[in-house]
């Protein structure tokens, strides 16, 4: 199992919701943790770190 830690520019619960929707669509994800305060996302599972980093988590409305 791979653990990928990402810093994501999130400002509100809407941002975390957008990130969560993206993660749920990714293949191989077994679990994830989104921490708004630390602006950190941890993805665990059979995932390629480069694929996680390439996902467009910043493509959200508002900010």
N, C-alpha and C positions, 0 to 999 in steps of 0.2 A: 504494500500500500504506500502511496506517495502522499506527502503532506506539502501543500503549496501555500505559502504565506504571501499575501499581496497587500500593498498599501493602496487604498482607493479613496479618492477625494469625495467623501460623502458628507452632507451637511444636515440631513433631516431623515425622518422615517420614510419619506417618499424615495429618497436615494437608496436606502437600504432595501426597500421593496423592489426597486428596479434591479439592483444587484442580485437579489434573491431569485427573481424571475430568470435572469440570465444563467445563474448557476444551476437552477432546476432543469434547464434545457440541455445541459452538458452531459455527454455520455461518460459513464464510469464514476460519477460522484457518489460516494457512500455517505458522507456527512460534510457539513460545513458550519462555520460559525462566523457571524457578521458582528463586528464590534464598532458601532458608530462613534463612540467616544475616542477610541484609539485609531479610527479610520483604517481598520485592519480586517481582512477577510482571510480565513483559513479554510482551505478546501482539502478534503481527504478522500482518497479512493484511487482507482486505477485511471489516473489522469496525467496528461502530459503537461509539465510545468509551462512550456512555451505556449501551449494552447490556452491555458488559463490566463497567461499574461496578455495574450492576443485578443481575448474577449473584450468587446467594447462596453465596459462597465460605466463609461462616462457618457454614453449615449442615452441621456435621460432628459425629461422636460424640466424646465424651471430654472435650474442653476446654471 
